[in-house]
Amino acid sequence: MNPVLTEIPDIKDYDYVIFATPVHGFQMSKIMQAYLNQLPSLKGKVIDLFITHFFPFAWMGGNVTLKQMKKIIEQKEGQVRLMTSINWKNRHREDVIQQVVTTYHV
Ligand SMILES: Cc1cc2nc3c(=O)[nH]c(=O)nc-3n(C[C@H](O)[C@H](O)[C@H](O)COP(=O)(O)O)c2cc1C
């Protein structure tokens, strides 16, 4: 079932954006899919991505999710810069989050 978005953040005044989603069913969450798909052109925007997932390996949804996000963004002429998978079960999780916090800015 496709979700109906009741709130749609407007990013038109921003030239740098971070998109993040949990992995759901080995792919991008339906909510993020719906949000990204309805966005107008992303031309001129630099975009960093991160996803969170629970299963131990990136091929269990993490990689696919990042690829799906990148594809939609590039179709809308946005420029994807950094991409990170955060594994919720990994013992280095907090280090990875810290790295995202310190590197995700223009
Ligand atoms: C409906 C559903 C499906 C999920 N499917 C996956 C999956 O395919 N692969 C995975 O690694 N994690 C999966 N997860 C785990 C979430 O990605 C993980 O809980 C999330 O990234 C952590 O954030 P949260 O606080 O939103 O749960 C799933 C979680 C839910 C609720």
Ligand as a Chemical Component Dictionary entry (heavy atoms), coordinates in Angstrom:
data_LIG
# 
_chem_comp.id                   LIG 
_chem_comp.type                 NON-POLYMER 
_chem_comp.pdbx_formal_charge   0 
_chem_comp.three_letter_code    LIG 
# 
loop_
_chem_comp_atom.comp_id 
_chem_comp_atom.atom_id 
_chem_comp_atom.alt_atom_id 
_chem_comp_atom.type_symbol 
_chem_comp_atom.charge 
_chem_comp_atom.model_Cartn_x 
_chem_comp_atom.model_Cartn_y 
_chem_comp_atom.model_Cartn_z 
_chem_comp_atom.pdbx_ordinal 
LIG C1  C1  C 0 8.461  -3.015 8.430  1  
LIG C2  C2  C 0 9.954  -3.070 8.641  2  
LIG C3  C3  C 0 10.759 -3.670 7.689  3  
LIG C4  C4  C 0 12.154 -3.713 7.855  4  
LIG N1  N1  N 0 12.946 -4.285 6.892  5  
LIG C5  C5  C 0 14.288 -4.275 7.034  6  
LIG C6  C6  C 0 15.133 -4.819 6.031  7  
LIG O1  O1  O 0 14.707 -5.302 4.993  8  
LIG N2  N2  N 0 16.485 -4.780 6.225  9  
LIG C7  C7  C 0 17.035 -4.244 7.352  10 
LIG O2  O2  O 0 18.276 -4.252 7.466  11 
LIG N3  N3  N 0 16.266 -3.725 8.318  12 
LIG C8  C8  C 0 14.911 -3.721 8.196  13 
LIG N4  N4  N 0 14.122 -3.183 9.168  14 
LIG C9  C9  C 0 14.767 -2.572 10.340 15 
LIG C10 C10 C 0 14.860 -1.059 10.230 16 
LIG O3  O3  O 0 15.560 -0.656 9.082  17 
LIG C11 C11 C 0 15.536 -0.525 11.505 18 
LIG O4  O4  O 0 14.732 -0.835 12.595 19 
LIG C12 C12 C 0 15.668 0.966  11.396 20 
LIG O5  O5  O 0 16.607 1.294  10.419 21 
LIG C13 C13 C 0 16.064 1.609  12.718 22 
LIG O6  O6  O 0 15.271 2.681  12.872 23 
LIG P1  P1  P 0 13.844 2.630  13.592 24 
LIG O7  O7  O 0 14.076 3.276  14.890 25 
LIG O8  O8  O 0 12.964 3.376  12.647 26 
LIG O9  O9  O 0 13.430 1.194  13.738 27 
LIG C14 C14 C 0 12.740 -3.147 9.031  28 
LIG C15 C15 C 0 11.918 -2.540 9.981  29 
LIG C16 C16 C 0 10.541 -2.501 9.806  30 
LIG C17 C17 C 0 9.676  -1.849 10.871 31 
# 
loop_
_chem_comp_bond.comp_id 
_chem_comp_bond.atom_id_1 
_chem_comp_bond.atom_id_2 
_chem_comp_bond.value_order 
_chem_comp_bond.pdbx_ordinal 
LIG C1  C2  SING 1  
LIG C2  C3  SING 2  
LIG C2  C16 DOUB 3  
LIG C3  C4  DOUB 4  
LIG C4  N1  SING 5  
LIG C4  C14 SING 6  
LIG N1  C5  DOUB 7  
LIG C5  C6  SING 8  
LIG C5  C8  SING 9  
LIG C6  O1  DOUB 10 
LIG C6  N2  SING 11 
LIG N2  C7  SING 12 
LIG C7  O2  DOUB 13 
LIG C7  N3  SING 14 
LIG N3  C8  DOUB 15 
LIG C8  N4  SING 16 
LIG N4  C9  SING 17 
LIG N4  C14 SING 18 
LIG C9  C10 SING 19 
LIG C10 O3  SING 20 
LIG C10 C11 SING 21 
LIG C11 O4  SING 22 
LIG C11 C12 SING 23 
LIG C12 O5  SING 24 
LIG C12 C13 SING 25 
LIG C13 O6  SING 26 
LIG O6  P1  SING 27 
LIG P1  O7  DOUB 28 
LIG P1  O8  SING 29 
LIG P1  O9  SING 30 
LIG C14 C15 DOUB 31 
LIG C15 C16 SING 32 
LIG C16 C17 SING 33 
# 
